[in-house]
Amino acid sequence: MNNKLTLRMDESLIASAKDYAAANGSSVSQMVANYFAALTQTQVAAGTPGEAKPRTSRQKPTTTAGPVTRSLVGILKPPAGQKPVAEDDYRAYLERKHLGSGSEQRS
């Protein structure tokens, strides 16, 4: 069930948020819901703000890389004789490193 939330903030910030939402095919309400969901480690189903479900550490985040980041993907190549690291393997490594998921290995 969706409930109304009133936020008070600077007019220019509201205008910027509306412009950003329109440019990205979203709404300010959806952006706020996604932000709160990220803060509380839940994932909001697309198109259904307020209906959140827990996000497990193995699920990929729902955010996408920005245009600058996307333009840099793949720009660095591994040294000669080494194969590139798969994205899933790298994510698993970062989870173990920063979240301390122990000896659990992703296959």
Gaussian input, Z-matrix of N, CA and C with variables (Angstrom, degrees):
# hf/3-21g

backbone

0 1
 N
 C     1     B1
 C     2     B2     1     A1
 N     3     B3     2     A2     1     D1
 C     4     B4     3     A3     2     D2
 C     5     B5     4     A4     3     D3
 N     6     B6     5     A5     4     D4
 C     7     B7     6     A6     5     D5
 C     8     B8     7     A7     6     D6
 N     9     B9     8     A8     7     D7
 C    10    B10     9     A9     8     D8
 C    11    B11    10    A10     9     D9
 N    12    B12    11    A11    10    D10
 C    13    B13    12    A12    11    D11
 C    14    B14    13    A13    12    D12
 N    15    B15    14    A14    13    D13
 C    16    B16    15    A15    14    D14
 C    17    B17    16    A16    15    D15
 N    18    B18    17    A17    16    D16
 C    19    B19    18    A18    17    D17
 C    20    B20    19    A19    18    D18
 N    21    B21    20    A20    19    D19
 C    22    B22    21    A21    20    D20
 C    23    B23    22    A22    21    D21
 N    24    B24    23    A23    22    D22
 C    25    B25    24    A24    23    D23
 C    26    B26    25    A25    24    D24
 N    27    B27    26    A26    25    D25
 C    28    B28    27    A27    26    D26
 C    29    B29    28    A28    27    D27
 N    30    B30    29    A29    28    D28
 C    31    B31    30    A30    29    D29
 C    32    B32    31    A31    30    D30
 N    33    B33    32    A32    31    D31
 C    34    B34    33    A33    32    D32
 C    35    B35    34    A34    33    D33
 N    36    B36    35    A35    34    D34
 C    37    B37    36    A36    35    D35
 C    38    B38    37    A37    36    D36
 N    39    B39    38    A38    37    D37
 C    40    B40    39    A39    38    D38
 C    41    B41    40    A40    39    D39
 N    42    B42    41    A41    40    D40
 C    43    B43    42    A42    41    D41
 C    44    B44    43    A43    42    D42
 N    45    B45    44    A44    43    D43
 C    46    B46    45    A45    44    D44
 C    47    B47    46    A46    45    D45
 N    48    B48    47    A47    46    D46
 C    49    B49    48    A48    47    D47
 C    50    B50    49    A49    48    D48
 N    51    B51    50    A50    49    D49
 C    52    B52    51    A51    50    D50
 C    53    B53    52    A52    51    D51
 N    54    B54    53    A53    52    D52
 C    55    B55    54    A54    53    D53
 C    56    B56    55    A55    54    D54
 N    57    B57    56    A56    55    D55
 C    58    B58    57    A57    56    D56
 C    59    B59    58    A58    57    D57
 N    60    B60    59    A59    58    D58
 C    61    B61    60    A60    59    D59
 C    62    B62    61    A61    60    D60
 N    63    B63    62    A62    61    D61
 C    64    B64    63    A63    62    D62
 C    65    B65    64    A64    63    D63
 N    66    B66    65    A65    64    D64
 C    67    B67    66    A66    65    D65
 C    68    B68    67    A67    66    D66
 N    69    B69    68    A68    67    D67
 C    70    B70    69    A69    68    D68
 C    71    B71    70    A70    69    D69
 N    72    B72    71    A71    70    D70
 C    73    B73    72    A72    71    D71
 C    74    B74    73    A73    72    D72
 N    75    B75    74    A74    73    D73
 C    76    B76    75    A75    74    D74
 C    77    B77    76    A76    75    D75
 N    78    B78    77    A77    76    D76
 C    79    B79    78    A78    77    D77
 C    80    B80    79    A79    78    D78
 N    81    B81    80    A80    79    D79
 C    82    B82    81    A81    80    D80
 C    83    B83    82    A82    81    D81
 N    84    B84    83    A83    82    D82
 C    85    B85    84    A84    83    D83
 C    86    B86    85    A85    84    D84
 N    87    B87    86    A86    85    D85
 C    88    B88    87    A87    86    D86
 C    89    B89    88    A88    87    D87
 N    90    B90    89    A89    88    D88
 C    91    B91    90    A90    89    D89
 C    92    B92    91    A91    90    D90
 N    93    B93    92    A92    91    D91
 C    94    B94    93    A93    92    D92
 C    95    B95    94    A94    93    D93
 N    96    B96    95    A95    94    D94
 C    97    B97    96    A96    95    D95
 C    98    B98    97    A97    96    D96
 N    99    B99    98    A98    97    D97
 C   100   B100    99    A99    98    D98
 C   101   B101   100   A100    99    D99
 N   102   B102   101   A101   100   D100
 C   103   B103   102   A102   101   D101
 C   104   B104   103   A103   102   D102
 N   105   B105   104   A104   103   D103
 C   106   B106   105   A105   104   D104
 C   107   B107   106   A106   105   D105
 N   108   B108   107   A107   106   D106
 C   109   B109   108   A108   107   D107
 C   110   B110   109   A109   108   D108
 N   111   B111   110   A110   109   D109
 C   112   B112   111   A111   110   D110
 C   113   B113   112   A112   111   D111
 N   114   B114   113   A113   112   D112
 C   115   B115   114   A114   113   D113
 C   116   B116   115   A115   114   D114
 N   117   B117   116   A116   115   D115
 C   118   B118   117   A117   116   D116
 C   119   B119   118   A118   117   D117
 N   120   B120   119   A119   118   D118
 C   121   B121   120   A120   119   D119
 C   122   B122   121   A121   120   D120
 N   123   B123   122   A122   121   D121
 C   124   B124   123   A123   122   D122
 C   125   B125   124   A124   123   D123
 N   126   B126   125   A125   124   D124
 C   127   B127   126   A126   125   D125
 C   128   B128   127   A127   126   D126
 N   129   B129   128   A128   127   D127
 C   130   B130   129   A129   128   D128
 C   131   B131   130   A130   129   D129
 N   132   B132   131   A131   130   D130
 C   133   B133   132   A132   131   D131
 C   134   B134   133   A133   132   D132
 N   135   B135   134   A134   133   D133
 C   136   B136   135   A135   134   D134
 C   137   B137   136   A136   135   D135
 N   138   B138   137   A137   136   D136
 C   139   B139   138   A138   137   D137
 C   140   B140   139   A139   138   D138
 N   141   B141   140   A140   139   D139
 C   142   B142   141   A141   140   D140
 C   143   B143   142   A142   141   D141
 N   144   B144   143   A143   142   D142
 C   145   B145   144   A144   143   D143
 C   146   B146   145   A145   144   D144
 N   147   B147   146   A146   145   D145
 C   148   B148   147   A147   146   D146
 C   149   B149   148   A148   147   D147
 N   150   B150   149   A149   148   D148
 C   151   B151   150   A150   149   D149
 C   152   B152   151   A151   150   D150
 N   153   B153   152   A152   151   D151
 C   154   B154   153   A153   152   D152
 C   155   B155   154   A154   153   D153
 N   156   B156   155   A155   154   D154
 C   157   B157   156   A156   155   D155
 C   158   B158   157   A157   156   D156
 N   159   B159   158   A158   157   D157
 C   160   B160   159   A159   158   D158
 C   161   B161   160   A160   159   D159
 N   162   B162   161   A161   160   D160
 C   163   B163   162   A162   161   D161
 C   164   B164   163   A163   162   D162
 N   165   B165   164   A164   163   D163
 C   166   B166   165   A165   164   D164
 C   167   B167   166   A166   165   D165
 N   168   B168   167   A167   166   D166
 C   169   B169   168   A168   167   D167
 C   170   B170   169   A169   168   D168
 N   171   B171   170   A170   169   D169
 C   172   B172   171   A171   170   D170
 C   173   B173   172   A172   171   D171
 N   174   B174   173   A173   172   D172
 C   175   B175   174   A174   173   D173
 C   176   B176   175   A175   174   D174
 N   177   B177   176   A176   175   D175
 C   178   B178   177   A177   176   D176
 C   179   B179   178   A178   177   D177
 N   180   B180   179   A179   178   D178
 C   181   B181   180   A180   179   D179
 C   182   B182   181   A181   180   D180
 N   183   B183   182   A182   181   D181
 C   184   B184   183   A183   182   D182
 C   185   B185   184   A184   183   D183
 N   186   B186   185   A185   184   D184
 C   187   B187   186   A186   185   D185
 C   188   B188   187   A187   186   D186
 N   189   B189   188   A188   187   D187
 C   190   B190   189   A189   188   D188
 C   191   B191   190   A190   189   D189
 N   192   B192   191   A191   190   D190
 C   193   B193   192   A192   191   D191
 C   194   B194   193   A193   192   D192
 N   195   B195   194   A194   193   D193
 C   196   B196   195   A195   194   D194
 C   197   B197   196   A196   195   D195
 N   198   B198   197   A197   196   D196
 C   199   B199   198   A198   197   D197
 C   200   B200   199   A199   198   D198
 N   201   B201   200   A200   199   D199
 C   202   B202   201   A201   200   D200
 C   203   B203   202   A202   201   D201
 N   204   B204   203   A203   202   D202
 C   205   B205   204   A204   203   D203
 C   206   B206   205   A205   204   D204
 N   207   B207   206   A206   205   D205
 C   208   B208   207   A207   206   D206
 C   209   B209   208   A208   207   D207
 N   210   B210   209   A209   208   D208
 C   211   B211   210   A210   209   D209
 C   212   B212   211   A211   210   D210
 N   213   B213   212   A212   211   D211
 C   214   B214   213   A213   212   D212
 C   215   B215   214   A214   213   D213
 N   216   B216   215   A215   214   D214
 C   217   B217   216   A216   215   D215
 C   218   B218   217   A217   216   D216
 N   219   B219   218   A218   217   D217
 C   220   B220   219   A219   218   D218
 C   221   B221   220   A220   219   D219
 N   222   B222   221   A221   220   D220
 C   223   B223   222   A222   221   D221
 C   224   B224   223   A223   222   D222
 N   225   B225   224   A224   223   D223
 C   226   B226   225   A225   224   D224
 C   227   B227   226   A226   225   D225
 N   228   B228   227   A227   226   D226
 C   229   B229   228   A228   227   D227
 C   230   B230   229   A229   228   D228
 N   231   B231   230   A230   229   D229
 C   232   B232   231   A231   230   D230
 C   233   B233   232   A232   231   D231
 N   234   B234   233   A233   232   D232
 C   235   B235   234   A234   233   D233
 C   236   B236   235   A235   234   D234
 N   237   B237   236   A236   235   D235
 C   238   B238   237   A237   236   D236
 C   239   B239   238   A238   237   D237
 N   240   B240   239   A239   238   D238
 C   241   B241   240   A240   239   D239
 C   242   B242   241   A241   240   D240
 N   243   B243   242   A242   241   D241
 C   244   B244   243   A243   242   D242
 C   245   B245   244   A244   243   D243
 N   246   B246   245   A245   244   D244
 C   247   B247   246   A246   245   D245
 C   248   B248   247   A247   246   D246
 N   249   B249   248   A248   247   D247
 C   250   B250   249   A249   248   D248
 C   251   B251   250   A250   249   D249
 N   252   B252   251   A251   250   D250
 C   253   B253   252   A252   251   D251
 C   254   B254   253   A253   252   D252
 N   255   B255   254   A254   253   D253
 C   256   B256   255   A255   254   D254
 C   257   B257   256   A256   255   D255
 N   258   B258   257   A257   256   D256
 C   259   B259   258   A258   257   D257
 C   260   B260   259   A259   258   D258
 N   261   B261   260   A260   259   D259
 C   262   B262   261   A261   260   D260
 C   263   B263   262   A262   261   D261
 N   264   B264   263   A263   262   D262
 C   265   B265   264   A264   263   D263
 C   266   B266   265   A265   264   D264
 N   267   B267   266   A266   265   D265
 C   268   B268   267   A267   266   D266
 C   269   B269   268   A268   267   D267
 N   270   B270   269   A269   268   D268
 C   271   B271   270   A270   269   D269
 C   272   B272   271   A271   270   D270
 N   273   B273   272   A272   271   D271
 C   274   B274   273   A273   272   D272
 C   275   B275   274   A274   273   D273
 N   276   B276   275   A275   274   D274
 C   277   B277   276   A276   275   D275
 C   278   B278   277   A277   276   D276
 N   279   B279   278   A278   277   D277
 C   280   B280   279   A279   278   D278
 C   281   B281   280   A280   279   D279
 N   282   B282   281   A281   280   D280
 C   283   B283   282   A282   281   D281
 C   284   B284   283   A283   282   D282
 N   285   B285   284   A284   283   D283
 C   286   B286   285   A285   284   D284
 C   287   B287   286   A286   285   D285
 N   288   B288   287   A287   286   D286
 C   289   B289   288   A288   287   D287
 C   290   B290   289   A289   288   D288
 N   291   B291   290   A290   289   D289
 C   292   B292   291   A291   290   D290
 C   293   B293   292   A292   291   D291
 N   294   B294   293   A293   292   D292
 C   295   B295   294   A294   293   D293
 C   296   B296   295   A295   294   D294
 N   297   B297   296   A296   295   D295
 C   298   B298   297   A297   296   D296
 C   299   B299   298   A298   297   D297
 N   300   B300   299   A299   298   D298
 C   301   B301   300   A300   299   D299
 C   302   B302   301   A301   300   D300
 N   303   B303   302   A302   301   D301
 C   304   B304   303   A303   302   D302
 C   305   B305   304   A304   303   D303
 N   306   B306   305   A305   304   D304
 C   307   B307   306   A306   305   D305
 C   308   B308   307   A307   306   D306
 N   309   B309   308   A308   307   D307
 C   310   B310   309   A309   308   D308
 C   311   B311   310   A310   309   D309
 N   312   B312   311   A311   310   D310
 C   313   B313   312   A312   311   D311
 C   314   B314   313   A313   312   D312
 N   315   B315   314   A314   313   D313
 C   316   B316   315   A315   314   D314
 C   317   B317   316   A316   315   D315
 N   318   B318   317   A317   316   D316
 C   319   B319   318   A318   317   D317
 C   320   B320   319   A319   318   D318

   B1=1.4400
   B2=1.5293
   B3=1.3135
   B4=1.4586
   B5=1.5159
   B6=1.3140
   B7=1.4573
   B8=1.5123
   B9=1.3167
   B10=1.4530
   B11=1.5237
   B12=1.3419
   B13=1.4548
   B14=1.5207
   B15=1.3135
   B16=1.4603
   B17=1.5175
   B18=1.3282
   B19=1.4597
   B20=1.5200
   B21=1.3004
   B22=1.4615
   B23=1.5209
   B24=1.3453
   B25=1.4597
   B26=1.5183
   B27=1.3044
   B28=1.4521
   B29=1.5334
   B30=1.3447
   B31=1.4647
   B32=1.5199
   B33=1.3278
   B34=1.4668
   B35=1.5291
   B36=1.3159
   B37=1.4631
   B38=1.5256
   B39=1.3182
   B40=1.4672
   B41=1.5238
   B42=1.3375
   B43=1.4672
   B44=1.5255
   B45=1.3292
   B46=1.4675
   B47=1.5193
   B48=1.3225
   B49=1.4657
   B50=1.5215
   B51=1.3315
   B52=1.4659
   B53=1.5245
   B54=1.3361
   B55=1.4643
   B56=1.5254
   B57=1.3309
   B58=1.4620
   B59=1.5277
   B60=1.3214
   B61=1.4660
   B62=1.5222
   B63=1.3270
   B64=1.4650
   B65=1.5237
   B66=1.3246
   B67=1.4652
   B68=1.5227
   B69=1.3274
   B70=1.4610
   B71=1.5234
   B72=1.3285
   B73=1.4614
   B74=1.5164
   B75=1.3126
   B76=1.4577
   B77=1.5214
   B78=1.3039
   B79=1.4589
   B80=1.5222
   B81=1.3182
   B82=1.4637
   B83=1.5251
   B84=1.3237
   B85=1.4688
   B86=1.5243
   B87=1.3343
   B88=1.4677
   B89=1.5262
   B90=1.3458
   B91=1.4639
   B92=1.5259
   B93=1.3274
   B94=1.4671
   B95=1.5259
   B96=1.3418
   B97=1.4672
   B98=1.5226
   B99=1.3349
   B100=1.4679
   B101=1.5247
   B102=1.3218
   B103=1.4591
   B104=1.5267
   B105=1.3264
   B106=1.4635
   B107=1.5253
   B108=1.3281
   B109=1.4622
   B110=1.5252
   B111=1.3350
   B112=1.4671
   B113=1.5243
   B114=1.3134
   B115=1.4656
   B116=1.5205
   B117=1.3076
   B118=1.4616
   B119=1.5200
   B120=1.3394
   B121=1.4675
   B122=1.5187
   B123=1.3137
   B124=1.4563
   B125=1.5097
   B126=1.2903
   B127=1.4534
   B128=1.5230
   B129=1.3125
   B130=1.4575
   B131=1.5183
   B132=1.3279
   B133=1.4603
   B134=1.5184
   B135=1.3254
   B136=1.4619
   B137=1.5163
   B138=1.3099
   B139=1.4533
   B140=1.5139
   B141=1.3260
   B142=1.4610
   B143=1.5211
   B144=1.3384
   B145=1.4563
   B146=1.5192
   B147=1.3089
   B148=1.4519
   B149=1.5102
   B150=1.3234
   B151=1.4628
   B152=1.5223
   B153=1.3114
   B154=1.4535
   B155=1.5129
   B156=1.3254
   B157=1.4534
   B158=1.5243
   B159=1.3195
   B160=1.4607
   B161=1.5193
   B162=1.3281
   B163=1.4546
   B164=1.5193
   B165=1.3153
   B166=1.4564
   B167=1.5152
   B168=1.3128
   B169=1.4567
   B170=1.5253
   B171=1.3177
   B172=1.4589
   B173=1.5287
   B174=1.3308
   B175=1.4532
   B176=1.5189
   B177=1.3240
   B178=1.4492
   B179=1.5235
   B180=1.3187
   B181=1.4557
   B182=1.5240
   B183=1.3283
   B184=1.4558
   B185=1.5213
   B186=1.3254
   B187=1.4520
   B188=1.5179
   B189=1.3076
   B190=1.4578
   B191=1.5156
   B192=1.3103
   B193=1.4525
   B194=1.5243
   B195=1.2992
   B196=1.4575
   B197=1.5189
   B198=1.3196
   B199=1.4587
   B200=1.5293
   B201=1.3192
   B202=1.4647
   B203=1.5206
   B204=1.3309
   B205=1.4629
   B206=1.5209
   B207=1.3372
   B208=1.4711
   B209=1.5227
   B210=1.3319
   B211=1.4652
   B212=1.5276
   B213=1.3273
   B214=1.4657
   B215=1.5269
   B216=1.3315
   B217=1.4616
   B218=1.5245
   B219=1.3284
   B220=1.4580
   B221=1.5118
   B222=1.3348
   B223=1.4585
   B224=1.5335
   B225=1.3293
   B226=1.4641
   B227=1.5176
   B228=1.2935
   B229=1.4615
   B230=1.5305
   B231=1.3414
   B232=1.4679
   B233=1.5292
   B234=1.3327
   B235=1.4635
   B236=1.5307
   B237=1.3278
   B238=1.4653
   B239=1.5236
   B240=1.3191
   B241=1.4514
   B242=1.5194
   B243=1.3144
   B244=1.4644
   B245=1.5198
   B246=1.3317
   B247=1.4626
   B248=1.5226
   B249=1.3385
   B250=1.4631
   B251=1.5254
   B252=1.3108
   B253=1.4612
   B254=1.5267
   B255=1.3281
   B256=1.4630
   B257=1.5278
   B258=1.3234
   B259=1.4659
   B260=1.5241
   B261=1.3400
   B262=1.4691
   B263=1.5277
   B264=1.3409
   B265=1.4621
   B266=1.5308
   B267=1.3252
   B268=1.4581
   B269=1.5279
   B270=1.3324
   B271=1.4691
   B272=1.5313
   B273=1.3405
   B274=1.4643
   B275=1.5352
   B276=1.3362
   B277=1.4607
   B278=1.5345
   B279=1.3401
   B280=1.4624
   B281=1.5219
   B282=1.3322
   B283=1.4683
   B284=1.5218
   B285=1.3328
   B286=1.4691
   B287=1.5270
   B288=1.3279
   B289=1.4565
   B290=1.5278
   B291=1.3343
   B292=1.4602
   B293=1.5194
   B294=1.3138
   B295=1.4603
   B296=1.5177
   B297=1.3276
   B298=1.4528
   B299=1.5059
   B300=1.3326
   B301=1.4665
   B302=1.5234
   B303=1.3192
   B304=1.4617
   B305=1.5073
   B306=1.3315
   B307=1.4593
   B308=1.5149
   B309=1.3227
   B310=1.4655
   B311=1.5248
   B312=1.2978
   B313=1.4567
   B314=1.5060
   B315=1.2964
   B316=1.4546
   B317=1.5187
   B318=1.3288
   B319=1.4625
   B320=1.4912
   A1=108.45
   A2=116.76
   A3=122.02
   A4=110.28
   A5=116.04
   A6=122.53
   A7=108.64
   A8=116.23
   A9=121.79
   A10=109.74
   A11=115.83
   A12=122.73
   A13=107.08
   A14=117.71
   A15=121.78
   A16=108.56
   A17=115.90
   A18=121.69
   A19=108.99
   A20=116.87
   A21=121.30
   A22=107.48
   A23=115.25
   A24=120.20
   A25=110.01
   A26=115.73
   A27=123.16
   A28=111.20
   A29=116.32
   A30=121.29
   A31=112.60
   A32=116.45
   A33=119.24
   A34=110.85
   A35=117.12
   A36=120.44
   A37=110.79
   A38=116.36
   A39=120.55
   A40=110.03
   A41=116.88
   A42=120.73
   A43=110.76
   A44=116.62
   A45=120.41
   A46=111.16
   A47=116.55
   A48=120.63
   A49=110.78
   A50=117.21
   A51=120.66
   A52=111.09
   A53=117.00
   A54=120.89
   A55=110.75
   A56=116.06
   A57=120.65
   A58=110.77
   A59=116.29
   A60=120.55
   A61=110.69
   A62=117.17
   A63=120.75
   A64=110.98
   A65=117.05
   A66=120.97
   A67=111.99
   A68=117.38
   A69=121.28
   A70=112.82
   A71=116.75
   A72=120.74
   A73=113.61
   A74=116.58
   A75=121.23
   A76=108.58
   A77=115.85
   A78=121.31
   A79=107.85
   A80=115.46
   A81=119.36
   A82=109.45
   A83=117.05
   A84=120.28
   A85=111.03
   A86=116.98
   A87=120.54
   A88=110.58
   A89=116.85
   A90=119.98
   A91=110.87
   A92=117.15
   A93=120.90
   A94=110.04
   A95=116.77
   A96=120.19
   A97=110.58
   A98=117.23
   A99=120.69
   A100=111.16
   A101=116.56
   A102=120.26
   A103=111.11
   A104=116.32
   A105=119.59
   A106=110.97
   A107=116.84
   A108=120.33
   A109=110.32
   A110=116.66
   A111=120.12
   A112=110.60
   A113=116.87
   A114=120.33
   A115=111.95
   A116=116.18
   A117=120.26
   A118=112.75
   A119=116.82
   A120=123.09
   A121=113.31
   A122=117.25
   A123=120.96
   A124=108.27
   A125=115.22
   A126=120.75
   A127=108.29
   A128=117.03
   A129=121.26
   A130=108.00
   A131=116.18
   A132=120.36
   A133=108.78
   A134=116.41
   A135=121.36
   A136=110.63
   A137=115.40
   A138=120.52
   A139=114.66
   A140=118.06
   A141=119.85
   A142=109.88
   A143=117.33
   A144=118.74
   A145=110.80
   A146=115.07
   A147=119.83
   A148=113.60
   A149=118.01
   A150=120.70
   A151=107.44
   A152=116.07
   A153=120.89
   A154=110.80
   A155=114.83
   A156=120.72
   A157=107.50
   A158=118.65
   A159=120.31
   A160=110.87
   A161=115.85
   A162=120.69
   A163=107.96
   A164=116.35
   A165=119.54
   A166=108.55
   A167=116.85
   A168=120.50
   A169=111.95
   A170=118.65
   A171=120.61
   A172=113.14
   A173=117.54
   A174=119.38
   A175=109.54
   A176=115.96
   A177=119.80
   A178=108.87
   A179=117.16
   A180=119.40
   A181=110.49
   A182=116.49
   A183=120.17
   A184=112.17
   A185=117.90
   A186=119.65
   A187=110.26
   A188=115.87
   A189=120.71
   A190=108.33
   A191=115.15
   A192=120.39
   A193=109.76
   A194=115.93
   A195=121.11
   A196=111.30
   A197=117.74
   A198=121.00
   A199=113.39
   A200=117.69
   A201=119.66
   A202=109.98
   A203=116.79
   A204=120.82
   A205=110.65
   A206=116.63
   A207=119.70
   A208=111.20
   A209=117.27
   A210=119.68
   A211=111.51
   A212=117.62
   A213=121.26
   A214=113.54
   A215=117.02
   A216=120.45
   A217=109.41
   A218=115.49
   A219=121.28
   A220=114.83
   A221=117.57
   A222=119.64
   A223=111.66
   A224=116.57
   A225=120.65
   A226=109.70
   A227=116.02
   A228=121.47
   A229=108.67
   A230=117.85
   A231=119.99
   A232=110.22
   A233=116.53
   A234=119.81
   A235=110.92
   A236=115.90
   A237=121.42
   A238=109.89
   A239=115.88
   A240=121.59
   A241=114.26
   A242=118.63
   A243=121.62
   A244=109.40
   A245=114.81
   A246=117.96
   A247=109.28
   A248=117.69
   A249=120.07
   A250=111.69
   A251=115.86
   A252=121.91
   A253=108.15
   A254=116.33
   A255=120.91
   A256=109.59
   A257=116.54
   A258=121.16
   A259=111.51
   A260=117.45
   A261=120.49
   A262=111.45
   A263=116.51
   A264=120.05
   A265=110.93
   A266=115.98
   A267=119.98
   A268=110.87
   A269=116.88
   A270=120.43
   A271=110.33
   A272=116.22
   A273=120.11
   A274=110.23
   A275=116.35
   A276=121.03
   A277=110.76
   A278=116.34
   A279=119.87
   A280=111.75
   A281=116.94
   A282=120.03
   A283=110.57
   A284=116.97
   A285=120.12
   A286=110.24
   A287=116.01
   A288=120.48
   A289=112.05
   A290=116.53
   A291=119.85
   A292=114.66
   A293=117.49
   A294=120.15
   A295=111.91
   A296=116.44
   A297=120.37
   A298=113.76
   A299=116.85
   A300=119.48
   A301=111.75
   A302=117.35
   A303=121.29
   A304=114.07
   A305=114.99
   A306=120.51
   A307=112.03
   A308=117.03
   A309=120.88
   A310=109.52
   A311=116.66
   A312=122.11
   A313=110.26
   A314=117.11
   A315=123.03
   A316=108.17
   A317=117.55
   A318=118.85
   A319=111.87
   D1=133.10
   D2=179.13
   D3=-92.50
   D4=135.86
   D5=176.05
   D6=-119.00
   D7=156.55
   D8=-179.69
   D9=-83.45
   D10=140.06
   D11=176.46
   D12=-129.65
   D13=127.23
   D14=178.54
   D15=-103.28
   D16=126.88
   D17=178.24
   D18=-117.47
   D19=139.95
   D20=176.59
   D21=-110.81
   D22=125.14
   D23=178.67
   D24=-156.32
   D25=171.62
   D26=-178.14
   D27=-56.85
   D28=139.05
   D29=-178.38
   D30=-58.06
   D31=-41.19
   D32=-177.99
   D33=-66.57
   D34=-33.75
   D35=176.94
   D36=-67.16
   D37=-40.48
   D38=177.55
   D39=-62.97
   D40=-45.14
   D41=179.52
   D42=-61.79
   D43=-42.56
   D44=178.51
   D45=-63.42
   D46=-41.21
   D47=179.46
   D48=-64.21
   D49=-41.40
   D50=178.50
   D51=-64.64
   D52=-42.45
   D53=178.12
   D54=-62.29
   D55=-45.19
   D56=-179.94
   D57=-62.41
   D58=-44.33
   D59=-179.91
   D60=-62.01
   D61=-45.09
   D62=179.95
   D63=-63.14
   D64=-41.08
   D65=-179.57
   D66=-66.95
   D67=-24.11
   D68=-177.30
   D69=-108.73
   D70=14.09
   D71=176.23
   D72=63.88
   D73=37.49
   D74=-178.09
   D75=-132.21
   D76=-171.11
   D77=174.23
   D78=-128.66
   D79=160.79
   D80=177.75
   D81=-61.66
   D82=-39.00
   D83=178.37
   D84=-60.16
   D85=-43.80
   D86=179.71
   D87=-65.95
   D88=-39.75
   D89=178.73
   D90=-63.08
   D91=-43.63
   D92=179.05
   D93=-64.89
   D94=-42.71
   D95=178.65
   D96=-61.32
   D97=-42.87
   D98=178.78
   D99=-64.93
   D100=-39.16
   D101=178.99
   D102=-64.32
   D103=-47.83
   D104=178.35
   D105=-63.08
   D106=-37.77
   D107=178.21
   D108=-63.18
   D109=-41.31
   D110=178.61
   D111=-64.64
   D112=-38.88
   D113=178.70
   D114=-63.46
   D115=-35.04
   D116=-176.54
   D117=-101.30
   D118=11.28
   D119=177.38
   D120=60.34
   D121=40.32
   D122=172.50
   D123=-122.61
   D124=163.29
   D125=-177.78
   D126=-117.30
   D127=125.95
   D128=178.78
   D129=-88.76
   D130=127.28
   D131=178.29
   D132=-63.96
   D133=139.13
   D134=-177.63
   D135=-57.57
   D136=131.17
   D137=176.32
   D138=79.69
   D139=-1.26
   D140=-179.47
   D141=-129.74
   D142=70.80
   D143=179.60
   D144=-59.51
   D145=141.09
   D146=178.96
   D147=94.63
   D148=-21.19
   D149=177.74
   D150=-96.39
   D151=88.60
   D152=-175.43
   D153=-100.39
   D154=150.99
   D155=174.70
   D156=-132.53
   D157=149.66
   D158=-179.21
   D159=-60.85
   D160=142.83
   D161=177.00
   D162=-101.83
   D163=126.25
   D164=177.49
   D165=-83.42
   D166=160.18
   D167=-177.67
   D168=-67.38
   D169=-17.62
   D170=-178.97
   D171=-87.35
   D172=-12.83
   D173=178.42
   D174=-78.63
   D175=141.61
   D176=176.82
   D177=-72.67
   D178=145.06
   D179=176.75
   D180=-60.73
   D181=153.71
   D182=-177.59
   D183=-85.86
   D184=-5.78
   D185=179.90
   D186=-78.66
   D187=155.48
   D188=176.99
   D189=-114.73
   D190=155.78
   D191=179.42
   D192=-69.44
   D193=147.37
   D194=177.66
   D195=-72.50
   D196=172.85
   D197=-175.70
   D198=-62.61
   D199=-37.13
   D200=179.61
   D201=-67.19
   D202=-45.46
   D203=179.14
   D204=-61.55
   D205=-44.92
   D206=179.37
   D207=-60.22
   D208=-35.82
   D209=-179.46
   D210=-69.50
   D211=-22.32
   D212=-178.81
   D213=-90.63
   D214=-15.45
   D215=-178.19
   D216=-61.50
   D217=127.72
   D218=177.24
   D219=84.97
   D220=1.20
   D221=-177.23
   D222=-70.45
   D223=-31.88
   D224=178.15
   D225=-96.27
   D226=132.32
   D227=179.00
   D228=-104.98
   D229=149.50
   D230=178.31
   D231=-67.70
   D232=156.47
   D233=177.74
   D234=-57.61
   D235=155.45
   D236=-179.48
   D237=-55.02
   D238=134.14
   D239=178.44
   D240=89.71
   D241=-6.42
   D242=178.59
   D243=-111.56
   D244=142.31
   D245=177.83
   D246=-91.05
   D247=153.05
   D248=-179.89
   D249=-67.13
   D250=152.63
   D251=178.72
   D252=-84.35
   D253=131.74
   D254=178.69
   D255=-67.97
   D256=146.39
   D257=-178.28
   D258=-58.45
   D259=-41.79
   D260=179.89
   D261=-62.69
   D262=-39.92
   D263=178.15
   D264=-64.74
   D265=-40.77
   D266=179.86
   D267=-66.30
   D268=-41.15
   D269=177.47
   D270=-61.69
   D271=-42.91
   D272=179.31
   D273=-61.98
   D274=-41.70
   D275=177.77
   D276=-60.08
   D277=-46.10
   D278=-179.63
   D279=-64.79
   D280=-37.87
   D281=177.23
   D282=-62.74
   D283=-45.07
   D284=178.92
   D285=-62.76
   D286=-41.95
   D287=-176.74
   D288=-67.51
   D289=-47.46
   D290=-171.88
   D291=-96.68
   D292=-25.77
   D293=-178.43
   D294=-105.10
   D295=-7.24
   D296=177.07
   D297=61.31
   D298=47.47
   D299=-178.12
   D300=-79.54
   D301=22.65
   D302=172.03
   D303=67.07
   D304=-143.92
   D305=-176.16
   D306=-90.78
   D307=5.00
   D308=-179.38
   D309=-60.81
   D310=125.61
   D311=-178.19
   D312=-112.57
   D313=143.49
   D314=176.25
   D315=-91.03
   D316=134.67
   D317=-179.43
   D318=-101.98

